[in-house]
């Protein structure tokens, strides 16, 4: 199974991938990636009428 962002496959309109990865790490280290993921998961659960289960990360 393969998942995650392919840094080499990002659109040319994005900043250089080393800069983009620095921005990602900064957001991850401040908990913003987890917060964003949890919000999306909650919205999806609400939309589809499912329970919001937390899976191990």
Protein Blocks (a to p, Z undefined) as FASTA:
>chain_A
ZZdjdfklgcfkbccfklmmmmmmmmmmnommmmmmmmmmmmmmmmnopacddddZZ
